[in-house]
Amino acid sequence: MKKIGKFFGNFFRRIGLMFDKWLITPVTRIVLKFMKFFKDFAKSFDRISNKKSSLLVFSLVLAFLVFVIVDQGSNVMIDQYAEILYNQPVTAVYNEESYVVEGLPSTVDITLIGQRRHIFLAKQSPSKGVSVDLTGLKPGNHKVTLKYTQRLKSLDYKLDPSQVTITIYEKVSDTRNLTYDILHQDSLDTKLYISNVEIDRSDVIIKGAQYKLDKVATVKALLDVNNIPNPQAGDITVKDIPLVAYDNDGKIVDVEIVPKVVSANVTITSPSKEIPVKVVPVGNLAFGKSIKSMDTSLTKVTVYGEQAAIDAIEQLEVEIDVKGLEKDKEFNVTLKKPKGITELSSKTMTIKVIIDNSSSKEFENISVQSENLDSGLKVQALSDEDRQVTVVVKGSEEAINNIQPSDITAFIDLKDYGVGEHEVEVQVTGTDLKLSYASKTKKIKVKISQK
């Protein structure tokens, strides 16, 4: 046992001597040398730092190190710069003659990421833009990825959106009749009227998905008056009139229309006619008063507008309110355009009403006529008292003396009356509107029968 213990003791002693020789002693020497070096360096640094030139060199070195650190930081910031390009157009590659694509955005936003100078160069240099290749895709729903092609590979980019779900339909076609609408017709000279429009074709071809073609109720050419140069009476050819498809609710249907525009021959006319002005007093004057005369600044006026309206109008009625009037009065009236009339030669007129004391006169044996009786019916009075009436005329004595029985009309309105016996109200009118007319017999009895 003693030998074994002695052996292990010598073994560990040798190991300790080796550590002391090869590790502890060398490390200790190195540490002592460093301590001596820094001690000597401290003395030397103290001597150098007391010199003005040494401080200047040290400051320059320190400033250079700070510049390098800041520059490295700014480069990091530049590398993280980003800019958004808004509303960049999207181009789709597919067979446009055979298919219709829905759900694909027309534009996207692109975020460019990289150094500022690289982004500037990217914006100045041409690119192939945003595209999506749909070649080979069949009708149905598909999720596709948009791609942005940029010549500078040093930039990263993000698209918004980058993926979209689209629907592909087979493109079909159909034929539709073509009609037209006139836009901004109010901007045309009020004395002019578009009487006829002849489009250079009667039908067009519409193309698109079947469900959209089923929605199309009409296709119209939109003739804008503002696009007619210097419109005047006569025939004018208008080109490049756009076409639009509408559904039953008047909403635009997005389909392809062939051709996209048409031409039309537009006929502009200026129909007119001179008609008399008729003043119609409305309301009852003060008790015991009547209208002696009405002097007007206008007796005739020229009207412009649609030919049908021009042909139908015979006079222009101008109403004045005389309710409760008991003395002379002058009215300044703005003339109103009847339906279908676009312009009047005069816009205003004055009417001077002269008031007189009222008197009355009876006109006997005024025959009662019938109006608005259905063409398949006939009417007859049930008694002699129902054939003629006495009419009381009230107004200025001078005006009453100038009226004749032939100027008075008594009638019954048989609109909506059928076969049978009826008691109908008698109505009376006269040529002189300054006077009032009333039948002493308020109602008469008549019999209506088939012819």
QUICOR-V976078 format. One line per field, one symbol per residue. psi: psi as a letter, one per 40 degrees, with the letter a starting at -180 (. if undefined). Layout:
BEGIN
psi = ???
END
This chain:
BEGIN
psi = dddddddddddddddddddddedddddddddddddddddddddddddddehddddddddddddddddddddddddddddeiiihhifhihhhhigeddihhiehidiihhhhhaidddddddddiiieahihhehehihahihihiihhhdheeiiihihidhihihhihhiiihiihaiihifddeiheeihhdihhieieiihiiaiddddddhdihihghhdeehhghihahhhhifhiihhiadeeihhgihhhidiiiihhhhigiiihiihhhhhhihiiheiihdihhiehdiihiiaiddddddhdihhhiiheheheiiihhhhhhhhiheheiididiiihhhhiiiiiiihhifhihiiifhideiiiiieiddediihhhhiahdddddeiideehhhiihfhehahahihihhihiidheeiihhhdhdiihihhii.
END
